[in-house]
Amino acid sequence: MIQSVPTGVLLPTGVLHSHAFAVLATFVAINTLVYVVLAAAKVLPKVYVRDWLPRRHRRRETRSIHPDGRV
């Protein structure tokens, strides 16, 4: 004879409502969010903050072989 076990029941209700399980679930949630952010940062192009800031050391004259700056 095979006993039927209700599907979806893995842990007793007392374990699911315990403080330790809540701490573990919180850790797993935060860990998942960190890895999602790291994966998204790897996919997106690199951002350079220096490109948004004004530059002080720009040349006053062009060094191009075309004096008027046109190619």
PDB file of N, CA, C and O in Angstrom:
ATOM      1  N   MET A   1       0.809  -1.184   0.000  1.00  0.00           N
ATOM      2  CA  MET A   1       0.000   0.000   0.000  1.00  0.00           C
ATOM      3  C   MET A   1       0.863   1.263   0.000  1.00  0.00           C
ATOM      4  O   MET A   1       1.823   1.352   0.765  1.00  0.00           O
ATOM      5  N   ILE A   2       0.540   2.216  -0.826  1.00  0.00           N
ATOM      6  CA  ILE A   2       1.270   3.475  -0.918  1.00  0.00           C
ATOM      7  C   ILE A   2       0.444   4.559  -0.245  1.00  0.00           C
ATOM      8  O   ILE A   2      -0.736   4.736  -0.550  1.00  0.00           O
ATOM      9  N   GLN A   3       1.078   5.288   0.680  1.00  0.00           N
ATOM     10  CA  GLN A   3       0.379   6.390   1.324  1.00  0.00           C
ATOM     11  C   GLN A   3       0.439   7.613   0.436  1.00  0.00           C
ATOM     12  O   GLN A   3       1.442   7.862  -0.232  1.00  0.00           O
ATOM     13  N   SER A   4      -0.621   8.361   0.433  1.00  0.00           N
ATOM     14  CA  SER A   4      -0.621   9.589  -0.354  1.00  0.00           C
ATOM     15  C   SER A   4      -0.165  10.742   0.536  1.00  0.00           C
ATOM     16  O   SER A   4      -0.653  10.924   1.652  1.00  0.00           O
ATOM     17  N   VAL A   5       0.776  11.508   0.014  1.00  0.00           N
ATOM     18  CA  VAL A   5       1.310  12.666   0.723  1.00  0.00           C
ATOM     19  C   VAL A   5       0.805  13.904   0.011  1.00  0.00           C
ATOM     20  O   VAL A   5       0.892  13.993  -1.214  1.00  0.00           O
ATOM     21  N   PRO A   6       0.273  14.873   0.769  1.00  0.00           N
ATOM     22  CA  PRO A   6      -0.207  16.082   0.098  1.00  0.00           C
ATOM     23  C   PRO A   6       0.943  16.789  -0.636  1.00  0.00           C
ATOM     24  O   PRO A   6       2.031  16.958  -0.086  1.00  0.00           O
ATOM     25  N   THR A   7       0.690  17.187  -1.857  1.00  0.00           N
ATOM     26  CA  THR A   7       1.737  17.846  -2.638  1.00  0.00           C
ATOM     27  C   THR A   7       1.944  19.271  -2.149  1.00  0.00           C
ATOM     28  O   THR A   7       0.990  19.954  -1.777  1.00  0.00           O
ATOM     29  N   GLY A   8       3.177  19.706  -2.152  1.00  0.00           N
ATOM     30  CA  GLY A   8       3.500  21.062  -1.744  1.00  0.00           C
ATOM     31  C   GLY A   8       3.833  21.197  -0.280  1.00  0.00           C
ATOM     32  O   GLY A   8       4.252  22.273   0.144  1.00  0.00           O
ATOM     33  N   VAL A   9       3.669  20.162   0.507  1.00  0.00           N
ATOM     34  CA  VAL A   9       3.973  20.239   1.933  1.00  0.00           C
ATOM     35  C   VAL A   9       5.366  19.668   2.134  1.00  0.00           C
ATOM     36  O   VAL A   9       5.570  18.458   2.046  1.00  0.00           O
ATOM     37  N   LEU A  10       6.320  20.543   2.404  1.00  0.00           N
ATOM     38  CA  LEU A  10       7.699  20.108   2.605  1.00  0.00           C
ATOM     39  C   LEU A  10       8.119  20.231   4.055  1.00  0.00           C
ATOM     40  O   LEU A  10       8.834  19.372   4.572  1.00  0.00           O
ATOM     41  N   LEU A  11       7.681  21.291   4.716  1.00  0.00           N
ATOM     42  CA  LEU A  11       8.045  21.528   6.104  1.00  0.00           C
ATOM     43  C   LEU A  11       6.780  21.729   6.928  1.00  0.00           C
ATOM     44  O   LEU A  11       5.757  22.173   6.407  1.00  0.00           O
ATOM     45  N   PRO A  12       6.851  21.407   8.200  1.00  0.00           N
ATOM     46  CA  PRO A  12       5.696  21.654   9.063  1.00  0.00           C
ATOM     47  C   PRO A  12       5.423  23.156   9.203  1.00  0.00           C
ATOM     48  O   PRO A  12       6.317  23.974   8.984  1.00  0.00           O
ATOM     49  N   THR A  13       4.224  23.506   9.558  1.00  0.00           N
ATOM     50  CA  THR A  13       3.829  24.906   9.691  1.00  0.00           C
ATOM     51  C   THR A  13       4.633  25.610  10.770  1.00  0.00           C
ATOM     52  O   THR A  13       4.934  26.796  10.641  1.00  0.00           O
ATOM     53  N   GLY A  14       4.981  24.906  11.818  1.00  0.00           N
ATOM     54  CA  GLY A  14       5.764  25.509  12.897  1.00  0.00           C
ATOM     55  C   GLY A  14       7.132  25.987  12.440  1.00  0.00           C
ATOM     56  O   GLY A  14       7.623  27.014  12.909  1.00  0.00           O
ATOM     57  N   VAL A  15       7.740  25.253  11.538  1.00  0.00           N
ATOM     58  CA  VAL A  15       9.052  25.660  11.008  1.00  0.00           C
ATOM     59  C   VAL A  15       8.910  26.882  10.119  1.00  0.00           C
ATOM     60  O   VAL A  15       9.753  27.778  10.156  1.00  0.00           O
ATOM     61  N   LEU A  16       7.856  26.928   9.322  1.00  0.00           N
ATOM     62  CA  LEU A  16       7.666  28.043   8.383  1.00  0.00           C
ATOM     63  C   LEU A  16       7.386  29.359   9.101  1.00  0.00           C
ATOM     64  O   LEU A  16       7.672  30.428   8.562  1.00  0.00           O
ATOM     65  N   HIS A  17       6.832  29.295  10.305  1.00  0.00           N
ATOM     66  CA  HIS A  17       6.507  30.512  11.054  1.00  0.00           C
ATOM     67  C   HIS A  17       7.540  30.816  12.134  1.00  0.00           C
ATOM     68  O   HIS A  17       7.296  31.671  12.986  1.00  0.00           O
ATOM     69  N   SER A  18       8.680  30.142  12.120  1.00  0.00           N
ATOM     70  CA  SER A  18       9.700  30.376  13.142  1.00  0.00           C
ATOM     71  C   SER A  18      10.562  31.589  12.780  1.00  0.00           C
ATOM     72  O   SER A  18      10.614  32.008  11.624  1.00  0.00           O
ATOM     73  N   HIS A  19      11.231  32.140  13.789  1.00  0.00           N
ATOM     74  CA  HIS A  19      12.097  33.304  13.592  1.00  0.00           C
ATOM     75  C   HIS A  19      13.311  32.940  12.732  1.00  0.00           C
ATOM     76  O   HIS A  19      13.730  33.730  11.886  1.00  0.00           O
ATOM     77  N   ALA A  20      13.865  31.770  12.941  1.00  0.00           N
ATOM     78  CA  ALA A  20      15.045  31.345  12.180  1.00  0.00           C
ATOM     79  C   ALA A  20      14.731  31.236  10.690  1.00  0.00           C
ATOM     80  O   ALA A  20      15.554  31.611   9.855  1.00  0.00           O
ATOM     81  N   PHE A  21      13.554  30.728  10.353  1.00  0.00           N
ATOM     82  CA  PHE A  21      13.165  30.608   8.950  1.00  0.00           C
ATOM     83  C   PHE A  21      12.967  31.989   8.327  1.00  0.00           C
ATOM     84  O   PHE A  21      13.302  32.195   7.160  1.00  0.00           O
ATOM     85  N   ALA A  22      12.425  32.934   9.096  1.00  0.00           N
ATOM     86  CA  ALA A  22      12.240  34.300   8.595  1.00  0.00           C
ATOM     87  C   ALA A  22      13.592  34.968   8.328  1.00  0.00           C
ATOM     88  O   ALA A  22      13.749  35.678   7.335  1.00  0.00           O
ATOM     89  N   VAL A  23      14.563  34.740   9.212  1.00  0.00           N
ATOM     90  CA  VAL A  23      15.901  35.306   9.012  1.00  0.00           C
ATOM     91  C   VAL A  23      16.546  34.696   7.769  1.00  0.00           C
ATOM     92  O   VAL A  23      17.149  35.407   6.964  1.00  0.00           O
ATOM     93  N   LEU A  24      16.417  33.393   7.618  1.00  0.00           N
ATOM     94  CA  LEU A  24      16.977  32.725   6.450  1.00  0.00           C
ATOM     95  C   LEU A  24      16.316  33.214   5.159  1.00  0.00           C
ATOM     96  O   LEU A  24      17.002  33.444   4.163  1.00  0.00           O
ATOM     97  N   ALA A  25      15.015  33.370   5.170  1.00  0.00           N
ATOM     98  CA  ALA A  25      14.305  33.855   3.978  1.00  0.00           C
ATOM     99  C   ALA A  25      14.724  35.288   3.634  1.00  0.00           C
ATOM    100  O   ALA A  25      14.844  35.633   2.459  1.00  0.00           O
ATOM    101  N   THR A  26      14.945  36.119   4.653  1.00  0.00           N
ATOM    102  CA  THR A  26      15.399  37.494   4.414  1.00  0.00           C
ATOM    103  C   THR A  26      16.796  37.503   3.811  1.00  0.00           C
ATOM    104  O   THR A  26      17.069  38.261   2.881  1.00  0.00           O
ATOM    105  N   PHE A  27      17.679  36.661   4.338  1.00  0.00           N
ATOM    106  CA  PHE A  27      19.035  36.573   3.798  1.00  0.00           C
ATOM    107  C   PHE A  27      19.011  36.133   2.338  1.00  0.00           C
ATOM    108  O   PHE A  27      19.729  36.696   1.512  1.00  0.00           O
ATOM    109  N   VAL A  28      18.208  35.150   2.017  1.00  0.00           N
ATOM    110  CA  VAL A  28      18.127  34.660   0.640  1.00  0.00           C
ATOM    111  C   VAL A  28      17.574  35.752  -0.281  1.00  0.00           C
ATOM    112  O   VAL A  28      18.039  35.892  -1.412  1.00  0.00           O
ATOM    113  N   ALA A  29      16.595  36.521   0.185  1.00  0.00           N
ATOM    114  CA  ALA A  29      16.023  37.595  -0.634  1.00  0.00           C
ATOM    115  C   ALA A  29      17.050  38.685  -0.912  1.00  0.00           C
ATOM    116  O   ALA A  29      17.170  39.155  -2.043  1.00  0.00           O
ATOM    117  N   ILE A  30      17.792  39.090   0.120  1.00  0.00           N
ATOM    118  CA  ILE A  30      18.807  40.135  -0.068  1.00  0.00           C
ATOM    119  C   ILE A  30      19.930  39.624  -0.968  1.00  0.00           C
ATOM    120  O   ILE A  30      20.414  40.352  -1.836  1.00  0.00           O
ATOM    121  N   ASN A  31      20.337  38.396  -0.766  1.00  0.00           N
ATOM    122  CA  ASN A  31      21.382  37.795  -1.592  1.00  0.00           C
ATOM    123  C   ASN A  31      20.951  37.744  -3.064  1.00  0.00           C
ATOM    124  O   ASN A  31      21.757  38.017  -3.954  1.00  0.00           O
ATOM    125  N   THR A  32      19.715  37.404  -3.316  1.00  0.00           N
ATOM    126  CA  THR A  32      19.198  37.358  -4.683  1.00  0.00           C
ATOM    127  C   THR A  32      19.215  38.741  -5.317  1.00  0.00           C
ATOM    128  O   THR A  32      19.599  38.889  -6.477  1.00  0.00           O
ATOM    129  N   LEU A  33      18.803  39.752  -4.565  1.00  0.00           N
ATOM    130  CA  LEU A  33      18.807  41.114  -5.108  1.00  0.00           C
ATOM    131  C   LEU A  33      20.224  41.586  -5.425  1.00  0.00           C
ATOM    132  O   LEU A  33      20.441  42.257  -6.434  1.00  0.00           O
ATOM    133  N   VAL A  34      21.179  41.244  -4.581  1.00  0.00           N
ATOM    134  CA  VAL A  34      22.570  41.637  -4.829  1.00  0.00           C
ATOM    135  C   VAL A  34      23.074  41.006  -6.120  1.00  0.00           C
ATOM    136  O   VAL A  34      23.718  41.675  -6.928  1.00  0.00           O
ATOM    137  N   TYR A  35      22.791  39.742  -6.316  1.00  0.00           N
ATOM    138  CA  TYR A  35      23.262  39.078  -7.536  1.00  0.00           C
ATOM    139  C   TYR A  35      22.540  39.583  -8.780  1.00  0.00           C
ATOM    140  O   TYR A  35      23.137  39.613  -9.856  1.00  0.00           O
ATOM    141  N   VAL A  36      21.289  39.975  -8.668  1.00  0.00           N
ATOM    142  CA  VAL A  36      20.584  40.562  -9.813  1.00  0.00           C
ATOM    143  C   VAL A  36      21.224  41.897 -10.193  1.00  0.00           C
ATOM    144  O   VAL A  36      21.420  42.179 -11.375  1.00  0.00           O
ATOM    145  N   VAL A  37      21.547  42.714  -9.195  1.00  0.00           N
ATOM    146  CA  VAL A  37      22.186  44.008  -9.469  1.00  0.00           C
ATOM    147  C   VAL A  37      23.570  43.803 -10.079  1.00  0.00           C
ATOM    148  O   VAL A  37      23.939  44.510 -11.017  1.00  0.00           O
ATOM    149  N   LEU A  38      24.332  42.855  -9.566  1.00  0.00           N
ATOM    150  CA  LEU A  38      25.655  42.588 -10.130  1.00  0.00           C
ATOM    151  C   LEU A  38      25.572  42.081 -11.569  1.00  0.00           C
ATOM    152  O   LEU A  38      26.388  42.458 -12.410  1.00  0.00           O
ATOM    153  N   ALA A  39      24.600  41.240 -11.847  1.00  0.00           N
ATOM    154  CA  ALA A  39      24.439  40.735 -13.216  1.00  0.00           C
ATOM    155  C   ALA A  39      24.025  41.858 -14.161  1.00  0.00           C
ATOM    156  O   ALA A  39      24.507  41.927 -15.291  1.00  0.00           O
ATOM    157  N   ALA A  40      23.133  42.740 -13.703  1.00  0.00           N
ATOM    158  CA  ALA A  40      22.714  43.863 -14.548  1.00  0.00           C
ATOM    159  C   ALA A  40      23.881  44.821 -14.775  1.00  0.00           C
ATOM    160  O   ALA A  40      24.019  45.368 -15.869  1.00  0.00           O
ATOM    161  N   ALA A  41      24.712  45.029 -13.774  1.00  0.00           N
ATOM    162  CA  ALA A  41      25.870  45.919 -13.928  1.00  0.00           C
ATOM    163  C   ALA A  41      26.872  45.353 -14.920  1.00  0.00           C
ATOM    164  O   ALA A  41      27.546  46.112 -15.616  1.00  0.00           O
ATOM    165  N   LYS A  42      26.979  44.043 -14.996  1.00  0.00           N
ATOM    166  CA  LYS A  42      27.886  43.429 -15.971  1.00  0.00           C
ATOM    167  C   LYS A  42      27.374  43.598 -17.395  1.00  0.00           C
ATOM    168  O   LYS A  42      28.168  43.737 -18.326  1.00  0.00           O
ATOM    169  N   VAL A  43      26.065  43.588 -17.574  1.00  0.00           N
ATOM    170  CA  VAL A  43      25.481  43.657 -18.912  1.00  0.00           C
ATOM    171  C   VAL A  43      25.494  45.085 -19.452  1.00  0.00           C
ATOM    172  O   VAL A  43      25.720  45.294 -20.644  1.00  0.00           O
ATOM    173  N   LEU A  44      25.256  46.064 -18.587  1.00  0.00           N
ATOM    174  CA  LEU A  44      25.175  47.451 -19.024  1.00  0.00           C
ATOM    175  C   LEU A  44      26.567  47.997 -19.353  1.00  0.00           C
ATOM    176  O   LEU A  44      27.563  47.523 -18.807  1.00  0.00           O
ATOM    177  N   PRO A  45      26.639  48.992 -20.243  1.00  0.00           N
ATOM    178  CA  PRO A  45      27.946  49.572 -20.563  1.00  0.00           C
ATOM    179  C   PRO A  45      28.525  50.322 -19.369  1.00  0.00           C
ATOM    180  O   PRO A  45      27.785  50.814 -18.516  1.00  0.00           O
ATOM    181  N   LYS A  46      29.840  50.403 -19.314  1.00  0.00           N
ATOM    182  CA  LYS A  46      30.520  51.048 -18.202  1.00  0.00           C
ATOM    183  C   LYS A  46      30.294  52.557 -18.260  1.00  0.00           C
ATOM    184  O   LYS A  46      30.351  53.159 -19.332  1.00  0.00           O
ATOM    185  N   VAL A  47      30.041  53.155 -17.114  1.00  0.00           N
ATOM    186  CA  VAL A  47      29.785  54.589 -17.016  1.00  0.00           C
ATOM    187  C   VAL A  47      31.006  55.249 -16.402  1.00  0.00           C
ATOM    188  O   VAL A  47      31.493  54.830 -15.352  1.00  0.00           O
ATOM    189  N   TYR A  48      31.489  56.278 -17.063  1.00  0.00           N
ATOM    190  CA  TYR A  48      32.618  57.041 -16.562  1.00  0.00           C
ATOM    191  C   TYR A  48      32.115  58.384 -16.063  1.00  0.00           C
ATOM    192  O   TYR A  48      31.542  59.153 -16.835  1.00  0.00           O
ATOM    193  N   VAL A  49      32.317  58.679 -14.793  1.00  0.00           N
ATOM    194  CA  VAL A  49      31.839  59.922 -14.199  1.00  0.00           C
ATOM    195  C   VAL A  49      32.603  61.109 -14.771  1.00  0.00           C
ATOM    196  O   VAL A  49      32.047  62.199 -14.905  1.00  0.00           O
ATOM    197  N   ARG A  50      33.869  60.905 -15.108  1.00  0.00           N
ATOM    198  CA  ARG A  50      34.680  62.000 -15.657  1.00  0.00           C
ATOM    199  C   ARG A  50      34.089  62.556 -16.947  1.00  0.00           C
ATOM    200  O   ARG A  50      34.306  63.725 -17.267  1.00  0.00           O
ATOM    201  N   ASP A  51      33.351  61.746 -17.687  1.00  0.00           N
ATOM    202  CA  ASP A  51      32.751  62.239 -18.932  1.00  0.00           C
ATOM    203  C   ASP A  51      31.659  63.265 -18.668  1.00  0.00           C
ATOM    204  O   ASP A  51      31.361  64.076 -19.544  1.00  0.00           O
ATOM    205  N   TRP A  52      31.058  63.252 -17.493  1.00  0.00           N
ATOM    206  CA  TRP A  52      29.980  64.185 -17.166  1.00  0.00           C
ATOM    207  C   TRP A  52      30.473  65.453 -16.507  1.00  0.00           C
ATOM    208  O   TRP A  52      29.749  66.448 -16.456  1.00  0.00           O
ATOM    209  N   LEU A  53      31.694  65.433 -16.003  1.00  0.00           N
ATOM    210  CA  LEU A  53      32.232  66.594 -15.313  1.00  0.00           C
ATOM    211  C   LEU A  53      32.956  67.501 -16.303  1.00  0.00           C
ATOM    212  O   LEU A  53      33.514  67.023 -17.291  1.00  0.00           O
ATOM    213  N   PRO A  54      32.949  68.798 -16.044  1.00  0.00           N
ATOM    214  CA  PRO A  54      33.674  69.700 -16.956  1.00  0.00           C
ATOM    215  C   PRO A  54      35.183  69.466 -16.857  1.00  0.00           C
ATOM    216  O   PRO A  54      35.720  69.177 -15.787  1.00  0.00           O
ATOM    217  N   ARG A  55      35.827  69.597 -17.974  1.00  0.00           N
ATOM    218  CA  ARG A  55      37.272  69.365 -18.021  1.00  0.00           C
ATOM    219  C   ARG A  55      38.001  70.693 -18.002  1.00  0.00           C
ATOM    220  O   ARG A  55      37.594  71.640 -18.675  1.00  0.00           O
ATOM    221  N   ARG A  56      39.066  70.764 -17.242  1.00  0.00           N
ATOM    222  CA  ARG A  56      39.844  71.987 -17.148  1.00  0.00           C
ATOM    223  C   ARG A  56      40.989  72.001 -18.147  1.00  0.00           C
ATOM    224  O   ARG A  56      41.466  73.069 -18.527  1.00  0.00           O
ATOM    225  N   HIS A  57      41.424  70.851 -18.565  1.00  0.00           N
ATOM    226  CA  HIS A  57      42.641  70.764 -19.376  1.00  0.00           C
ATOM    227  C   HIS A  57      42.327  70.504 -20.854  1.00  0.00           C
ATOM    228  O   HIS A  57      42.947  69.641 -21.476  1.00  0.00           O
ATOM    229  N   ARG A  58      41.397  71.224 -21.398  1.00  0.00           N
ATOM    230  CA  ARG A  58      41.123  71.082 -22.824  1.00  0.00           C
ATOM    231  C   ARG A  58      42.073  71.977 -23.606  1.00  0.00           C
ATOM    232  O   ARG A  58      42.475  73.041 -23.136  1.00  0.00           O
ATOM    233  N   ARG A  59      42.417  71.539 -24.782  1.00  0.00           N
ATOM    234  CA  ARG A  59      43.307  72.332 -25.625  1.00  0.00           C
ATOM    235  C   ARG A  59      42.565  73.545 -26.168  1.00  0.00           C
ATOM    236  O   ARG A  59      41.385  73.476 -26.509  1.00  0.00           O
ATOM    237  N   ARG A  60      43.269  74.626 -26.237  1.00  0.00           N
ATOM    238  CA  ARG A  60      42.652  75.838 -26.779  1.00  0.00           C
ATOM    239  C   ARG A  60      42.673  75.836 -28.294  1.00  0.00           C
ATOM    240  O   ARG A  60      41.828  76.462 -28.933  1.00  0.00           O
ATOM    241  N   GLU A  61      43.632  75.139 -28.866  1.00  0.00           N
ATOM    242  CA  GLU A  61      43.731  75.060 -30.320  1.00  0.00           C
ATOM    243  C   GLU A  61      43.633  73.605 -30.733  1.00  0.00           C
ATOM    244  O   GLU A  61      44.045  72.706 -30.000  1.00  0.00           O
ATOM    245  N   THR A  62      43.084  73.388 -31.914  1.00  0.00           N
ATOM    246  CA  THR A  62      42.984  72.033 -32.425  1.00  0.00           C
ATOM    247  C   THR A  62      44.353  71.553 -32.889  1.00  0.00           C
ATOM    248  O   THR A  62      45.158  72.339 -33.389  1.00  0.00           O
ATOM    249  N   ARG A  63      44.610  70.277 -32.724  1.00  0.00           N
ATOM    250  CA  ARG A  63      45.872  69.707 -33.180  1.00  0.00           C
ATOM    251  C   ARG A  63      45.656  68.867 -34.432  1.00  0.00           C
ATOM    252  O   ARG A  63      46.495  68.041 -34.792  1.00  0.00           O
ATOM    253  N   SER A  64      44.549  69.081 -35.073  1.00  0.00           N
ATOM    254  CA  SER A  64      44.224  68.339 -36.279  1.00  0.00           C
ATOM    255  C   SER A  64      45.055  68.850 -37.456  1.00  0.00           C
ATOM    256  O   SER A  64      45.548  69.978 -37.443  1.00  0.00           O
ATOM    257  N   ILE A  65      45.199  67.998 -38.471  1.00  0.00           N
ATOM    258  CA  ILE A  65      45.896  68.455 -39.674  1.00  0.00           C
ATOM    259  C   ILE A  65      45.004  69.383 -40.493  1.00  0.00           C
ATOM    260  O   ILE A  65      45.467  70.047 -41.420  1.00  0.00           O
ATOM    261  N   HIS A  66      43.739  69.420 -40.144  1.00  0.00           N
ATOM    262  CA  HIS A  66      42.800  70.338 -40.773  1.00  0.00           C
ATOM    263  C   HIS A  66      42.617  71.531 -39.838  1.00  0.00           C
ATOM    264  O   HIS A  66      41.999  71.372 -38.785  1.00  0.00           O
ATOM    265  N   PRO A  67      43.121  72.705 -40.170  1.00  0.00           N
ATOM    266  CA  PRO A  67      43.118  73.830 -39.241  1.00  0.00           C
ATOM    267  C   PRO A  67      41.730  74.307 -38.854  1.00  0.00           C
ATOM    268  O   PRO A  67      41.555  74.830 -37.753  1.00  0.00           O
ATOM    269  N   ASP A  68      40.740  74.146 -39.717  1.00  0.00           N
ATOM    270  CA  ASP A  68      39.412  74.647 -39.359  1.00  0.00           C
ATOM    271  C   ASP A  68      38.599  73.605 -38.593  1.00  0.00           C
ATOM    272  O   ASP A  68      37.459  73.878 -38.218  1.00  0.00           O
ATOM    273  N   GLY A  69      39.152  72.432 -38.354  1.00  0.00           N
ATOM    274  CA  GLY A  69      38.468  71.430 -37.558  1.00  0.00           C
ATOM    275  C   GLY A  69      37.579  70.492 -38.352  1.00  0.00           C
ATOM    276  O   GLY A  69      37.045  69.530 -37.799  1.00  0.00           O
ATOM    277  N   ARG A  70      37.412  70.759 -39.652  1.00  0.00           N
ATOM    278  CA  ARG A  70      36.583  69.879 -40.482  1.00  0.00           C
ATOM    279  C   ARG A  70      37.439  68.771 -41.072  1.00  0.00           C
ATOM    280  O   ARG A  70      38.626  68.953 -41.342  1.00  0.00           O
ATOM    281  N   VAL A  71      36.814  67.625 -41.264  1.00  0.00           N
ATOM    282  CA  VAL A  71      37.542  66.481 -41.842  1.00  0.00           C
ATOM    283  C   VAL A  71      37.317  66.425 -43.317  1.00  0.00           C
ATOM    284  O   VAL A  71      37.842  65.537 -43.989  1.00  0.00           O
TER     285      VAL A  71
END
